[in-house]
């Protein structure tokens, strides 16, 4: 059991953590405002802080290309401010970062936590990388989340996004199914681990396979088309990271995330239940 966890970021991931951490508190405090951060830390006196604040853009990371100052403040400037205030008080600090800092699969091995990032094609990814570089030498925990998947329909859920696109690419990617990501992250916080951890489900999956599962389990009428990266280029404003991450480090901790196919299928079954319930209402 974790006592007195304060979660920064009153968004999708922050509230998902809060639902699994009884007694935790969520705040929308601006993490770039040092005085506001100090006040909220004094008010709550947490034993651990989990930073889920950040800009991912709506409806997607293309937004970040047109809102660079807001993205920079939230994704790059704020996390070190929050880390400094936590470390000065002896409060354990964990930061939810991104695995979207690589391109490719590293010759089939997947990219490990110590491999140099090689994707710089979007402003979003660059800001997440800058914060990771700023924090990685500090005694803090960095959690890499990638293309999150959940059993609850919603605009931030990769399942919902892909089902609405109609056209998708077929490149292997790592994903984080939240039913695995959240407990793994919480366990690392409980153990007070520091450093970077890739928290993705073992293996890789392509977007058409996710939609095949959607068609099989959720909606048999779904129609989609697989297109090339070249054809995708005209549909987005900025580059997209397509990569596979290594899960060797988290496996050495004895913390299990289910294989990606199993985990995505399980999430899809839950997704169907919630989607059906919404239709009945």
C-alpha positions in Angstrom: 0.0 0.0 0.0 1.3 3.5 -0.9 0.5 6.3 1.5 -0.2 9.9 0.7 0.5 9.9 -3.1 0.0 13.2 -4.8 -0.7 13.1 -8.5 0.0 16.1 -10.7 -2.1 16.2 -13.8 -5.9 16.0 -13.7 -6.2 14.2 -17.0 -6.8 10.7 -18.3 -3.7 9.0 -17.0 -3.6 10.9 -13.7 -7.2 9.9 -12.9 -6.5 6.3 -13.9 -3.7 6.2 -11.3 -6.0 7.9 -8.7 -8.6 5.2 -9.2 -6.0 2.5 -8.3 -4.5 4.4 -5.4 -7.0 4.8 -2.5 -6.3 7.9 -0.5 -4.3 9.6 -3.3 -5.0 13.2 -4.4 -5.0 14.7 -7.8 -4.1 18.3 -8.6 -4.2 20.4 -11.7 -1.5 22.7 -10.2 0.7 24.3 -12.9 4.0 22.5 -12.5 5.9 25.4 -14.0 4.7 27.6 -11.1 7.2 26.9 -8.3 5.3 28.8 -5.6 2.1 26.9 -6.5 4.0 23.6 -6.4 5.4 24.5 -3.0 2.0 25.3 -1.6 0.3 22.1 -2.8 3.2 20.0 -1.5 3.0 21.8 1.9 -0.8 21.2 2.0 -0.7 17.5 1.2 2.7 16.5 2.7 2.9 13.5 0.3 5.2 10.5 0.7 5.4 10.2 -3.1 4.6 12.4 -6.1 3.5 11.1 -9.5 3.7 13.5 -12.4 1.2 12.9 -15.1 1.0 16.5 -16.3 1.9 17.1 -19.9 0.6 18.1 -23.3 -0.1 15.4 -25.9 -2.3 17.6 -28.0 -6.0 17.3 -29.1 -6.9 15.4 -31.0 -3.3 14.3 -31.4 0.3 15.5 -31.3 -0.1 17.7 -34.4 -1.6 20.2 -32.0 1.8 20.6 -30.3 3.3 21.8 -33.6 1.1 24.9 -33.4 1.3 25.4 -29.6 5.0 25.0 -29.0 5.3 27.3 -26.0 2.5 25.5 -24.1 4.0 22.1 -25.0 7.5 23.2 -24.0 6.3 24.5 -20.6 4.3 21.5 -19.7 6.5 18.7 -21.1 10.0 20.1 -20.6 10.2 23.0 -18.2 7.7 21.8 -15.6 9.0 18.3 -14.7 12.4 19.5 -13.4 10.7 22.2 -11.3 8.5 19.6 -9.7 11.4 17.2 -9.3 13.5 19.9 -7.6 10.8 20.7 -5.1 10.2 17.0 -4.3 13.9 16.1 -3.9 14.4 19.2 -1.7 11.7 17.7 0.7 12.8 14.1 0.5 9.6 13.2 -1.4 9.9 10.3 -3.9 9.3 11.6 -7.4 8.0 9.6 -10.4 7.4 11.0 -13.8 5.3 9.6 -16.7 7.3 10.1 -19.8 7.1 8.7 -23.3 8.6 5.9 -25.3 8.0 7.8 -28.5 11.7 8.8 -28.7 12.8 5.9 -31.0 12.3 4.8 -34.6 12.5 1.1 -35.6 13.0 -2.1 -33.6 16.8 -2.0 -33.0 17.5 -5.0 -35.2 14.7 -7.0 -33.6 15.9 -6.5 -30.0 13.8 -3.5 -29.2 15.3 -0.3 -27.7 16.4 -0.6 -24.1 16.4 2.2 -21.5 20.1 3.0 -22.2 19.9 3.1 -26.0 20.3 6.7 -27.3 17.0 8.0 -28.7 16.9 8.3 -32.5 13.5 9.9 -33.2 13.3 13.7 -33.4 10.5 14.0 -36.0 7.8 15.7 -33.8 7.9 18.6 -31.4 6.0 16.5 -28.9 8.7 13.8 -28.9 11.5 16.3 -28.6 9.9 17.9 -25.6 9.5 14.5 -23.9 13.0 13.6 -24.7 14.4 16.9 -23.3 12.6 16.3 -20.0 13.9 12.8 -19.9 17.4 13.9 -20.5 17.1 16.6 -17.7 15.8 14.1 -15.2 17.6 10.8 -16.0 20.7 11.6 -13.8 18.6 12.5 -10.8 17.4 9.9 -8.2 13.9 9.8 -9.7 11.7 7.2 -11.5 11.0 7.7 -15.2 8.1 5.7 -16.6 7.9 5.3 -20.4 4.3 5.0 -21.6 3.5 4.2 -25.2 0.3 4.4 -27.3 -1.9 3.7 -24.3 -4.8 1.2 -24.7 -7.7 0.9 -22.3 -10.9 -1.1 -22.0 -12.9 2.1 -21.6 -13.8 3.9 -24.8 -12.4 7.4 -24.9 -10.6 9.9 -27.2 -7.2 9.3 -25.6 -7.5 5.5 -26.0 -5.6 4.1 -29.0 -8.4 1.7 -29.8 -10.9 4.6 -30.1 -8.4 6.6 -32.2 -7.7 3.8 -34.7 -11.3 2.8 -35.0 -12.1 6.3 -36.1 -9.3 6.7 -38.6 -10.4 4.4 -41.4 -6.9 4.3 -42.8 -3.9 3.0 -40.8 -0.3 2.0 -41.4 1.2 -1.5 -40.7 4.4 -1.0 -38.7 5.2 -3.0 -35.5 4.9 -0.9 -32.4 5.1 -1.3 -28.7 1.9 -0.3 -26.7 1.0 0.1 -23.1 -2.2 -1.6 -22.0 -3.2 0.4 -19.0 -4.4 -2.7 -17.0 -0.7 -3.7 -17.0 1.0 -0.3 -17.1 -0.7 1.1 -14.0 0.0 -1.7 -11.5 3.6 -2.1 -12.8 4.2 1.6 -12.4 2.6 1.6 -8.9 4.8 -1.4 -7.9 8.0 0.5 -9.0 6.9 3.5 -6.9 6.3 1.2 -4.0 9.8 -0.2 -4.4 11.2 3.3 -4.7 13.0 2.4 -7.9 14.9 5.1 -9.8 16.0 5.4 -13.4 14.1 4.8 -16.7 11.7 1.9 -17.2 10.0 0.9 -20.5 6.5 0.0 -19.4 5.1 -1.6 -22.5 3.6 -5.0 -23.1 6.2 -7.5 -24.3 6.2 -7.9 -28.1 4.9 -5.7 -30.8 1.6 -5.2 -32.7 0.6 -3.5 -35.9 -2.4 -1.2 -36.1 -4.3 -3.4 -38.6 -4.1 -6.3 -36.1 -5.7 -4.0 -33.4 -8.5 -3.2 -35.8 -8.9 -6.9 -36.7 -9.4 -7.6 -33.0 -11.9 -4.7 -32.9 -13.8 -6.1 -35.8 -13.8 -9.6 -34.3 -14.8 -8.5 -30.8 -16.5 -5.1 -30.8 -18.0 -4.2 -34.2 -18.1 -6.7 -37.2 -19.1 -3.9 -39.5 -15.8 -2.0 -39.1 -14.1 -1.2 -42.4 -10.5 0.0 -42.6 -7.7 0.3 -45.1 -4.0 -0.3 -44.6 -1.9 2.5 -46.2 1.9 3.1 -46.6 3.9 5.6 -44.6 4.2 7.6 -47.8 0.5 8.0 -48.0 0.2 8.9 -44.3 2.5 11.9 -44.8 -0.2 14.1 -46.4 -2.6 13.3 -43.5 -0.5 14.5 -40.6 1.4 17.7 -39.8 4.4 16.1 -38.1 6.3 12.8 -37.9 5.2 9.8 -35.9 7.4 7.5 -33.8 7.0 3.9 -34.8 9.2 1.7 -32.5 9.5 -1.4 -30.4 10.9 -1.1 -26.9 12.7 -3.8 -24.9 11.0 -5.0 -21.8 14.0 -6.9 -20.4 14.6 -4.5 -17.5 11.1 -4.6 -16.1 11.0 -8.4 -16.5 14.2 -8.6 -14.4 12.3 -6.8 -11.6 9.9 -9.8 -11.6 7.0 -7.5 -12.6 4.9 -9.1 -15.4 3.1 -7.3 -18.1 1.1 -9.6 -20.3 2.2 -10.4 -23.9 0.8 -7.7 -26.2 -1.6 -9.8 -28.1 -3.1 -11.3 -24.9 -3.4 -7.9 -23.3 -4.9 -6.1 -26.3 -7.5 -8.8 -26.7 -8.4 -8.6 -23.0 -8.8 -4.8 -23.3 -10.9 -5.2 -26.4 -13.4 -7.5 -24.5 -13.7 -4.8 -21.8 -14.1 -2.2 -24.5 -17.0 -4.1 -26.0 -18.8 -4.3 -22.7 -18.5 -0.5 -22.1 -19.4 0.3 -25.6 -22.5 -1.9 -25.4 -23.5 -0.3 -22.1 -23.2 3.2 -23.6 -25.5 2.2 -26.5 -28.1 0.8 -24.0 -28.1 4.1 -22.1 
